[in-house]
């Protein structure tokens, strides 16, 4: 009984120490500053649909992607709903969704609030590049 109590106390102590000493991410914006645009660069975590307009194997324009998105339709987001970039522009009051840069319906005024340049399947892993060059030899430099 004493050992179980001791183990529980140690576990609770470790959890509390992790909570206290873990750095928390925060963005401090001066009171007189305003964020007016977000430009996203990255891979599938931020790709809001650019890969729909590229020749690539990395696509998410089919179910189950988008099932919790507005209208339940896949949009090219590698998610069943909004991405963190969408939530960020919405929370900051910039726009409802962050559009993909390659969207053919994108207007010049849409660029003012920001766009996503992210493309899924990009990264530092050499295997990613090898697969792309193997599947699409015309992309080789």
N, C-alpha and C positions, 0 to 999 in steps of 0.2 A: 504494500500500500504506500509506504513511504517513498519507494523508488518511482512509482507512477506519479506521485505528487511532485517529486523533485524534477522528473523529466518534463512534466507539464509546465512547471515554473520556469525551467530553462528555456523551453520553447516559446513561452509568452515573452520572456525577457529578450530573446533573440528577435522576435517579431517587432517588439517595441523599439529596440536599438536600430533595426533596419528602417523603421519609419522615421526615427529622429535624425539619423545620420545619412539618409539617402538624399542626394541633392534633388531639388524639384526644379523642373524647367519653367521658366517664366520669361515673358517678353515685357519689358518695361518701356512703355511709350510715354514720352513727355505729355503733359496735359494739353499743351497747345498744338500737338502734332496730330495729323490725320493720315491714315493709311488709305490710299485711293486706288491701289492696284496690287494684284498678286500675279506673278509670273512663275509657273511651276516647271521645274526641270527634274527629270528622274525616269523611273521605269514604271512597271505596272501599278505600283502603289499610287502614282499620281496621273497615270494615263487616262484622260477623260474621253478618249475616242480617237486619238491620232492614228492608231493602228488600223482603224477601219479604212483608212485612205492610203495604206502602204501595202506593198507586196511582202507579206510576212506570214509565217505559220502561227504567230502569236496573235490570236484574235479572241475577242470576247463578245461578239455580236450575235450570240445565240443563247437560248436558255441553258442553264438556270440563271445566267447573269441577268441582272436587272429586275428580278422578280419582285423585289421590294422597292424598286425605283418608281417614280411617278409614272403611272400608266402600265407598270409591270413589264415594260419592254426593255430588251438589252440595248445599251447605248454605246458599247465599246469600253465601258468601265469594267475593270477586273474586280467587280464587287456585285453584290446583289442590291446595292443601294448607292447612296452618295459616298464620295471619297473625302478624305480629310481636306483636300483643296476646295471641294465644293462647300463643305461645312465652314471652312475659314472665310471664304468670300461672303457667305451668307451671314455669318456671325458678325463680320465687320461692316455689314450693310453695303457692300460694294455691288453685288449682284446675286442672283439666286443660285447660279451654277457657273463654274469655270469652264468655258468652252475650249475644245481642242483647237490648236492653231491650224490644223489641216482641214478643218470643217469647211467644205465649199460654200456653205451659206453664211460664213463669217463676214461681217461687215466691218468697215474701218472703225466705226464708233465702238465696236465690240472689243477692239484692242486696247482701248483706253483704260478699262477696268482690269485688264490682265487676261492672259490665256495660259493654257497648258502646252508646253513643248515636250512633255514627257512621252516616252514611247516604250511600251512593254517589250521585254526581252532584251533590253540594253543592260549592260553591266560590265564588270571587270573580269568575269569568268571567261577564260579562253575558249571553253567549250561552246559558249554562246556564239562567238564569232565563227568558230569552225562549222557549227551547224548551219549558220546563215550562208556562209560561203559554199558549203557542200550542197545545200538545197537550191541556192540561187547563185550559180557561178558568175553570172554577169555582175554581181555586186562586188566581186573581188577586185582589189586595187592593183 
